[in-house]
């Protein structure tokens, strides 16, 4: 269970990492208006910013899936394993997004999404059994 808790923490930190990638090494970064600055970026910086937004979007769905699975009594080792698969998929997603590998990005995004759906499905099945 500790692994799934850590995975939720990592998923919560991932948007900040993506923002750091978008802003890294740029001498003209304007911290007084970071959103406007980011909206004008192109290339890997724009893709890292888009990955940041997607990480924010994915986080609540994942976190709730983990919580519901654990609260409904799904085997903690199963939840831990799925949470690790989600994190690996999300790391691959960010890598693929930043390096402009669109087809792979879609595939690993889908894998992460299916993991979360599996967490919800297991929680619902576990409620029906108990």
Secondary structure, DSSP 4 states (H G I P E B T S, - for coil): -HHHHHHHHHHHHHHHHHHHHHHTT-TT--GGGHHHHHHT--HHHHHHHHHHHHHHHHHHHHHHHHHHHHHTT--HHHHHHHHHHHHHHHHHHHHHHHTT-HHHHHHHHHHHHHHHHHHHHHHHHHHHH-
